[in-house]
Amino acid sequence: MLVFRLIGESFRFAWDALRQNKLRTSLSLLGITIGIFIIIAVFTGVDTMRNKIQASVDKLGSNTLFVQKWPWIFGDNYPWWKYVNRPQPSYRDYLSLKERMESAQGVCFEISASSRTIKYRSNSVEGATLNAATQEYDRTWNLEFQAGRYFTENEGRSGSPVCIMGAEIAEGLFGSDDPIGKQIKLMGRRVTVVGVFKKEGEDMMGMSQDKNVLIPMNFAKGIFDINNERYNPQITVRGKESISLEEVESELKGQMRAVRRISPGQEDDFSLNKTTMLSNQLDLMFSAINIGGWVIGGFSILVGGFGIANIMFVSVKERTNIIGIQKSLGAKNYFILLQFIFESVVLCLMGGLCGLALVYILTVVVTNLADLEVILYMSNVMLGIGVSVIIGIISGFWPAYSASRLDPVEAIRS
């Protein structure tokens, strides 16, 4: 009961300080408000961007490896001359890996041709991406359909002129009509639509099936050179769920070296890329942004903390006689100490809550005006409240300590 009474009195004194000295108190709280606003706004933006980008990265699969010519991540001293002469992953490499890999759930060879025009009667869609893949594409990627199906084994083996298209392509060509079974024209060939991918929407990394058209690799062989570097050939390997990524990577590296006949001690002439490489780079980038937010917001909080300490020293001075009366009636030193510390914490919480309110308003405005959902996570709310409480304790401790050490007789005389 004593603690609750202390807190209640602290709220009352803090409110009286704000009500009686509006300008002085408001200006002192402004530093806390700005500091909390900057820190939590940066953290909210970073968390939103991180989650959006991570969702895009997760589409690649946490247990998936990509055999490619170029590495995804490179440092300042990037030896491009070393990679430029590397051979591209070939269809022959894929066939060899498919036979050798024991830890793989699926091994798939893929190529991609961008900026293609897809036609259906008088309708056409430009800027589509034409992907070709071997039959294991559904084992290396998570595919969802809003209509139709995946290629059958016979269609993939025989290279039937069939395709699966993204939702935006289907809407542009067919509108509300059912596209399944209809024939479209791509690269001068008539192709039957057998499936439509589920609409995903654009993500932060532009990874979406909405504007893609997928055809069997054996059908693509009759349209263009599947080993040509301009089509970005790659081999995608997804490991079995029961096997760790490290084991799959180790086997894949050994098998690729054997396929390419690379001697022991000789450098690899291929790159094994994985999602953890992107995730680690994202963590480094966002950590640097978070540090920047702490530094900028920290200066504002520091100024606000001095302002709160100044208010508390003035409050102690104005209530010296009241402190003397309280002590003469038997109030302990800790009671006086806690009373002023709680008052300082309450003032900081007022500033912190104002900062959090501004962040929330900003998230609502950005969400409504921009095509980006920004969320103020509860963890950031608790962080803002926690920082406010800590600053309140630090700022109010010395004024509260000096108040608790006052001599009751001298305090009453003042």
Beta strands, then each sheet from edge to edge (+ up, - down):
strand 1: 64-68
strand 2: 104-120
strand 3: 123-133
strand 4: 145-148
strand 5: 162-165
strand 6: 183-186
strand 7: 189-197
strand 8: 212-216
strand 9: 234-239
strand 10: 271-274
sheet 1: 4+ 7- 5- 8+ 3+ 2- 9+ 1- 10+
sheet 2: 4+ 7- 5- 8+ 3+ 2- 6+
end
